[in-house]
Amino acid sequence: MSTKKHYYLKTPGKILIAAAVLGLVIAICRIFNLGAVFRYFFGGATYSNADFGIADYISPVDRDGDGIDDQSDILAGARAYVSTKPKYESRYYKGGYPDDGYGVCTDVVAQALKAAGYDLMELVSADIERNRSDYDADVGDRNIDFRRVRNLIVYFRHTAKELTTDIGEIGEWQGGDIVVFEGHIGIVSDRRNKNGTPLVIHHGSSNQPHYEQDILELRDDIVGHFRVT
């Protein structure tokens, strides 16, 4: 009668295998940036400027004279707008600004700046008249020109302070800044992830789980970073 031999790993062997598996999991997470993907869908702990020794930026301008500086007004305006939970859909409005609970990414920025006293519909239209050659040929309708990303990046390059697009320079990013991607735009949050990278207040699709998200580390198409001065 034969008996089967059973082989068991001794504790040191088990530890080595466990360490190897853990190392592999960590490597996969880093390669595919799975931590950032997880935070995009489910959120995570957030931090403030103070946690990274970064001073809050206070704008010297108070355009609407409400006693609150522009930078703070813009940030609060973005949050106030997304708190209405706008539904995502691109529509045309004769009055320019959506009035039916729908909107797109540019409306977050337009409403944020409007809260600080900046009417983007009027401002972009006036800048197009002054610098038409800098804009796409398809401009001239003030009701829609300010709701197109390609026009806003030209406008902000003319009128705002252009800053770094390197998200590693965390001290250069402040809540209330404007970040532009290829075909998308949002307002920089004053909340940061564990790396100090700020979240973004934006409206990118009807399937977006939250309006304020940790997206900068997932994007490789940042084309502009601006601060209204």
N, C-alpha and C positions, 0 to 999 in steps of 0.2 A: 504494500500500500504506500503510494507516494504522497508526500505532503508538499503543499505550495509554500514557497518562501515569501515572506512579506518583508518589504524593504521600507523603512521609515527614515525620513530625513531627521537628522539631529537638529537641535535648536539653532546652532550657528548656520546651518544650511537654509533653514526656514527664514531666518533673518535676512540672509543674503538675497533670497528670492523675493521676499517682500520688499526689500530696498530697491531691487531692480525694477519690480513692477511699479512701485511708487515713482521712481525716477523716470520711467517710460511715460507714465500718466502726466507728470509735470512737464516733460518735454513736449508731449502732444498738445497740452494746454497752451504752452508758450508759442509753439509753431502756429497753431490755428487761432490764437488769441481768444480762447474759449471763455476766459474770465470776463473779457469785455463783452462777449456775446451774451453771457449769462446776465450781466448787469444791464444790458440793453433791454432784455425782456422782463427781468424781475426786479431791477433796481438793486440797491445795496446801501451800505452806510455812506453818508455824505459828510463833508467837512467844510470848514469855512476858511477864509483867507488867513485868519489868526492861527489856525492849526499848522500853517506852513510859513509863518512869519512874514506874510505878505500884507502890506498896508492897503486898506480899502481906498479905491480911487474916488474922490469927490470932485465932480465937475465944477469949475468956477462959474459956469453959466446956469441961469435959471430962466429959461426962455419964456415960460408961461407965468412967471412971477408968483408961483404958489408957495414959495418958501422951501421948495425941495429942488435940489440940483438936478440937472438934466439926466445925469447917469442913473441916479436913483429913480427918477420919474420913468425913464425908459424901461428899466427892469421891472418896476411895479406895474407899468402899463402892459407889458408882455404877459405877466402873470394874471392880471385882471382879465385880459382878453381870453386866454386859454381856459380860465376858470368857467367861462360860459360854455365850454365843451363844443366848439364849432365842429360841424360835420365837414368832411373833406370832399369838395367838389369844385371844379373850376367853372365859374359862371361869369357872364358879363353883366355889369350894372350901370345904368345910365347915370347914377349919382357917383360912380366910381367905387365907393366903399360898400361892401356887402351889407345887406340889411335883413337877411332872412335866416341867419344861423349857419350859413355855409361859408367856406373860405379855403384858402390855400396858404402855402408857406409865407408868401409875401405879405399876407394880411396880418400875420403876427408882428412883423416889423412895422408895417404901416400904423397899426393900432398902438404899438409900443411908443413910436415916435409922436403920434398924435397926443398921447397922454402927457408928453413933455412940451407940447405946443408947436410941433412940426407937422404941417399938412403936406405929406409926401405927394399927394395928387397935384397940388399947386406947385410945389418945389421942383418936382421932376419935370413937369410940363414947362416951367420957366427955364430950367437948365437945358432942356432939349432945344428950345428956341435960341438960346445963346450959343450952343455947341452942337448943332445938329449933325455935323460931320463925324462926331465921335460916337454917335449912336447908330444902331441898326437902321437900315432904310425903312423898315416897317414900324415907324413911329408917327405920332401926330394925333392920336386919340387919347386925350388926357384921362379918360375914364378907365383906361386899361394899361397905359404906358407904365404907371407906377406900380403895377401889380405883376411886372415881368422881371425875373431875376437878372436877365441880361442888361436891362436898363438900370436897375438899382446899383449894380456894381460900377457902372460908368458914373452914375450920379455920386456915389459915395467916394469914388476916386477924385472927383472934382471938389467935393465939399467937406469931407471928413478926414480925420487923421488915419493914415494907413499904417497898420502895425504888423508884427511878425505873423507868419502862418505856421511857425514851428510850435507845436503843442508842448514840446519839451521845455520851452521857456515859460514856465507856468506863471511867473510873476508879471508877465506882459499881458495876461488875459484877465479881464475884470468883468464882473456882472454888469450887464447893460451894453457891452460891446456888441458889434454885429459881425457874424461869421457867414461867409458866402462859400458855398460849394458849387460844383458844376451842376447847374439846374436846381439848386436848392439854397435856402437862406434861413437864418434863425438868429435869436438873441442869446448871447452868452449868459449863463446863469452865475449866480454868486455861490452856488453849491459846487463842491469838487469831489472827485472820487479819491480813493486812497493814495493815488499817485500825484494828486494835486491838479489833475486835469479837470477843467470845469465841465459841467453838464451844459446842455443846450435846450432852450425853450423853442420849440419848433412844431410845425404841423406838416408832416411829410406824406401821409397816406391815410386811408380810411381804416387800415389795419394796425395803426400805431397804438401800442398798449398804453402809452403815457405821452403827455405833451412836453414834459421836462425829462430829458434822457441823457444818459452817458454814452454819447455817440462819437466824440472826437477821435477816440483811439481806434474806432472801426472804419474811419474814413481816410482815404488817401487822395481826396479830390478837393481839398481846401484851396480856394483860389483868392480869398480875400478876408481880411480881418480889419475892422474899422471901429473908430470911436468918434461919436458926434462931439464936436467941440464948439 
